[in-house]
Amino acid sequence: MRCVIARYPFDLTRTGVLASMKGVRPELVTGATVTIGRRRYPAKQVGQVITRQDPRDFTVGEVVRAMTRLGFTCHDRPRGTPVSKGAPALLPLATASALLGGTGPVAA
């Protein structure tokens, strides 16, 4: 599949991406991710490996778009981040207390 990343055309294939990412350890995930095999890689790391360009030269959107077209699963946020943006999560002690019917910890 032909795609453009950082204004350069690339002919990418699913098997080519799998081969390029084989043996590469995922970096710390902070934003958008791409699932390749059993691992989740930061989109910028995937773009850097497959294009051999500096990550500052392309956007996450370009990589995610190309990987989605190749059939890889892309995620907007890393695992474990909260989905809701409402009220802040209760502390574990307060949550346990509320489940047991208590009033929670008392502020001093």
C-alpha positions in Angstrom: 0.0 0.0 0.0 1.3 3.4 -0.9 1.1 6.1 1.8 2.6 9.4 2.5 4.3 10.1 5.8 6.2 13.3 6.4 5.7 14.3 2.7 7.6 11.1 1.6 5.8 8.2 -0.2 6.3 4.7 1.2 5.1 1.4 -0.1 4.2 -0.5 3.1 2.8 -4.0 3.5 1.5 -5.7 6.6 4.2 -8.4 6.5 6.9 -5.7 6.0 5.7 -3.8 9.1 5.6 -7.1 11.1 9.2 -7.9 9.9 10.4 -4.4 10.7 9.0 -4.4 14.2 10.2 -8.0 15.0 12.6 -7.8 18.0 11.9 -4.2 18.7 11.0 -3.5 22.4 8.1 -1.1 23.0 9.1 2.3 24.5 7.1 3.9 27.3 3.5 4.5 26.0 2.1 8.0 26.6 -0.2 8.6 23.7 -1.6 6.8 20.6 -0.6 3.2 20.2 -0.5 0.6 17.5 -1.0 -3.1 18.3 1.5 -5.2 16.3 1.5 -8.9 17.1 1.0 -9.1 20.8 2.6 -5.8 21.7 1.4 -2.2 21.8 3.9 0.3 20.5 3.8 4.1 20.6 2.7 5.3 17.2 5.8 7.5 16.9 8.1 4.6 17.6 6.4 2.5 14.8 6.7 5.5 12.4 10.4 5.9 13.3 11.2 2.2 12.7 9.3 1.8 9.4 10.3 5.1 7.8 13.8 5.5 9.4 12.9 9.2 9.9 13.2 11.4 13.0 9.9 11.2 15.0 9.7 15.0 14.9 9.3 14.9 11.1 5.9 13.2 11.1 2.7 13.2 13.1 1.0 10.5 15.0 -2.1 10.9 12.8 -0.1 10.0 9.7 1.2 6.8 11.3 -2.2 5.8 12.7 -3.9 6.4 9.4 -1.3 4.2 7.6 -1.4 1.4 10.2 -5.2 1.4 10.2 -5.3 1.0 6.4 -2.9 -1.9 6.8 -5.2 -3.6 9.2 -3.4 -3.0 12.5 -5.4 -2.0 15.6 -4.7 1.6 16.8 -5.7 3.1 20.1 -6.1 6.7 21.1 -4.9 6.3 24.6 -2.7 3.9 26.6 -4.1 1.0 28.6 -5.3 1.9 32.1 -6.1 5.5 31.5 -9.6 6.5 32.7 -12.3 7.0 30.0 -14.5 9.4 31.8 -13.5 13.0 32.3 -16.1 13.7 35.0 -15.5 13.8 38.7 -12.1 12.6 40.0 -11.8 9.0 41.0 -12.3 8.2 44.6 -9.4 7.0 46.6 -9.2 3.3 47.1 -10.0 3.6 50.9 -13.0 5.9 50.2 -14.2 3.5 47.5 -14.0 0.5 49.8 -15.7 2.4 52.6 -18.5 3.5 50.3 -19.1 -0.1 49.2 -19.3 -1.2 52.8 -21.9 1.5 53.6 -19.5 3.8 55.5 -19.1 7.5 55.2 -15.4 7.3 54.2 -12.4 8.8 55.8 -12.9 11.8 58.0 -11.0 15.0 57.1 -9.0 16.5 60.0 
